[in-house]
Amino acid sequence: MKILVLGATGRTGHLFTQKALDEGHVVTAYVRNPDKARILLGTHPNLTITPGTLDDAEQLAAASSGQDVMVSILGQKASIREFLHSTFLQERLPLIMQTVTGAGVKHCILLSAYGVGDTVRTASLPMRLVCKVIMRGIFTDKVKADALVAEYQPYISRAHPGRLTDKPGKGGVKVFDMASVERTPGIPTIAREDVADALLTIAKNPQNAGTDFLVTTGDVALHSPQK
């Protein structure tokens, strides 16, 4: 599988990139700082590091050509300003989706967060407070960005993990269709390594396009099957 990765030098992105390479996939890391990428990712026969910015449609289109899937693991620095008011994804995601799908990529995976948008309906009261108060600025940015790329929904899979940690992964990560989730207890927490595993699982099935997923290592209450 040929994978275009945006955000390959981030804390979750570099873990995903390494896992994809370890499984034998061909990875193009589209990065702003290629020197940093080479230091962090090293060299690999299946890895291409392509320099470029997210607002350079021509360069991004060239990197997207021939790819089977695009995985966006973009994030911004969690400064006070971003917590209060962020427009990071609103400014970048529409051009990314237009360019990548225009280049022929049919499956685009976007790393989101549990509690964004309609996923908050399944959250516990403590988690809802986190979403609506502590993370309000960043989550609002994600919701508005999602609205701006609604026309590309058939091509999009969103991964919604809980609070991310840098601890070693537990393994056994679970990926649930958000439509099947009734309730998630507490404030779910998950290691970035486990999230990387989940992203790769989602990427390997093109039929996942158009579906939002809860990513977790914890317990989840699912809707009872209709009789």
C-alpha positions in Angstrom: 0.0 0.0 0.0 1.2 3.5 -0.8 0.6 6.0 2.0 1.0 9.8 2.0 1.5 11.0 5.5 0.9 14.6 6.7 2.4 15.3 10.1 5.0 12.5 9.9 7.4 14.3 12.3 4.8 14.8 15.1 4.6 12.7 18.2 2.0 10.4 16.8 2.9 10.8 13.1 6.4 9.5 13.4 5.2 6.4 15.3 2.6 5.8 12.5 5.2 6.2 9.8 7.6 3.7 11.4 4.9 1.2 11.9 3.8 1.5 8.3 7.3 1.0 7.1 7.8 -2.0 9.4 4.8 -3.6 7.8 6.2 -3.1 4.3 4.1 -0.2 3.1 5.5 2.5 0.9 5.4 5.9 2.7 5.7 9.4 1.4 6.2 11.8 4.3 5.2 15.3 3.2 7.0 17.6 5.6 7.9 21.3 6.1 11.3 20.5 7.5 13.0 17.6 5.6 16.1 17.7 7.8 14.1 17.1 10.9 12.3 14.3 9.2 15.5 12.6 8.2 16.8 12.8 11.7 13.6 11.5 13.2 12.6 8.9 10.6 16.1 7.9 9.4 16.4 6.2 6.0 14.4 3.3 4.6 14.1 2.0 1.1 10.3 2.4 1.2 10.4 6.0 2.6 10.3 9.2 0.5 10.7 12.5 2.3 9.1 15.2 0.3 9.5 18.9 1.4 6.5 21.2 1.0 4.0 23.3 2.8 0.3 22.7 3.3 -0.6 25.7 1.2 1.4 24.6 -1.8 -1.3 22.9 -3.8 1.1 22.1 -6.7 3.7 20.3 -4.5 1.0 18.6 -2.4 -0.7 17.3 -5.6 2.5 15.9 -6.9 3.1 14.1 -3.6 -0.4 12.8 -3.7 -0.3 11.3 -7.2 -0.4 7.5 -7.2 -1.1 7.2 -3.4 -3.6 4.7 -2.2 -4.4 6.5 1.1 -3.6 9.8 2.8 -3.2 9.9 6.5 -3.3 13.4 8.2 -1.9 13.4 11.7 -1.6 17.2 11.8 -1.7 19.2 15.0 -0.7 22.5 16.4 1.3 23.6 19.4 -1.0 23.5 22.5 -0.4 27.2 23.5 -2.8 29.2 25.5 -3.9 30.9 22.3 -4.8 27.6 20.6 -6.7 26.4 23.6 -8.8 29.5 23.5 -9.2 30.0 19.8 -7.7 28.0 17.0 -8.2 28.2 13.2 -5.4 25.8 12.2 -7.5 23.1 10.5 -10.1 25.5 9.1 -7.3 27.3 7.2 -5.6 24.1 6.0 -8.0 21.2 5.6 -10.2 22.5 2.7 -7.1 22.9 0.4 -5.7 19.6 1.6 -8.8 17.7 0.8 -9.4 19.5 -2.5 -5.8 18.8 -3.6 -5.4 15.2 -2.4 -8.7 14.0 -3.8 -8.2 15.9 -6.9 -5.0 14.0 -7.4 -7.0 10.7 -7.2 -6.7 9.6 -3.6 -9.9 7.9 -2.6 -9.3 7.3 1.1 -8.3 10.1 3.5 -7.8 9.4 7.2 -8.0 12.4 9.5 -6.9 12.2 13.1 -9.5 14.0 15.1 -10.4 13.6 18.8 -13.1 11.9 20.9 -15.6 14.5 21.9 -15.4 16.5 18.7 -18.8 17.2 17.1 -21.5 14.5 17.4 -19.1 12.1 19.2 -19.7 14.1 22.4 -23.2 12.5 22.6 -21.6 9.3 23.8 -19.3 10.9 26.4 -19.5 10.9 30.2 -20.3 14.1 32.0 -16.6 14.6 33.0 -15.5 14.1 29.4 -18.2 16.6 28.2 -16.8 19.2 30.5 -13.3 18.6 29.1 -14.7 19.0 25.5 -16.8 22.1 26.1 -14.5 23.9 28.5 -10.8 22.8 28.5 -10.5 21.8 24.8 -13.2 24.1 23.5 -11.0 26.2 21.2 -9.2 23.3 19.5 -12.4 21.2 19.3 -14.4 24.1 17.7 -11.7 24.4 15.1 -12.0 20.7 14.2 -15.8 21.0 14.0 -15.6 24.0 11.7 -13.0 22.4 9.5 -15.1 19.2 9.2 -18.0 21.4 8.0 -15.8 23.0 5.4 -14.9 19.6 3.9 -18.3 18.0 4.2 -18.5 17.5 0.4 -15.5 15.1 0.7 -17.2 12.9 3.3 -17.3 9.8 1.1 -13.5 9.8 1.0 -12.9 10.5 4.7 -12.4 8.3 7.7 -12.0 10.2 11.0 -10.3 8.5 13.9 -11.4 9.8 17.4 -9.1 8.8 20.2 -9.3 10.0 23.8 -6.6 11.9 25.6 -3.2 11.1 24.1 -0.2 10.1 26.2 3.4 9.3 25.4 3.4 6.1 27.5 4.2 2.8 25.8 1.2 1.3 24.0 -0.9 -1.4 25.7 -1.7 -3.2 22.5 -5.1 -4.6 21.6 -6.4 -1.3 20.4 -10.1 -1.3 19.4 -11.6 0.5 16.5 -15.4 1.0 16.6 -17.8 2.6 14.1 -18.9 5.7 16.0 -22.5 4.9 14.9 -22.4 1.8 17.0 -21.2 3.5 20.2 -23.7 4.2 22.9 -21.5 5.3 25.8 -17.8 5.6 26.7 -17.2 5.8 30.5 -14.9 8.3 32.2 -12.2 10.3 30.4 -10.7 7.8 27.9 -6.9 7.9 27.6 -4.8 6.2 25.0 -1.1 6.0 24.1 0.0 7.5 20.8 1.6 4.2 19.9 -1.8 2.5 20.1 -3.4 5.3 18.0 -0.7 4.7 15.4 -1.8 1.0 15.3 -5.4 2.0 14.9 -4.7 4.4 12.1 -2.9 1.7 10.2 -5.7 -0.7 10.7 -8.2 1.9 9.3 -5.9 2.7 6.4 -5.6 -0.9 5.2 -9.3 -1.2 4.4 -10.4 1.2 1.6 -14.1 0.4 2.5 -13.6 2.4 5.7 -13.8 5.6 3.7 -16.9 7.6 4.8 -16.9 6.2 8.4 -16.0 7.8 11.7 -14.3 5.6 14.3 -13.8 5.6 18.0 -10.2 4.5 18.9 -9.7 3.1 22.4 -8.1 0.4 24.6 -10.9 0.7 27.2 -14.4 -0.5 27.6 -17.3 0.9 25.5 -21.0 0.3 25.6 -22.4 -0.4 22.2 -26.0 -0.1 20.9 -27.9 -3.3 21.2 -28.5 -4.9 17.7 -31.9 -4.4 16.3 -34.2 -7.4 16.5 
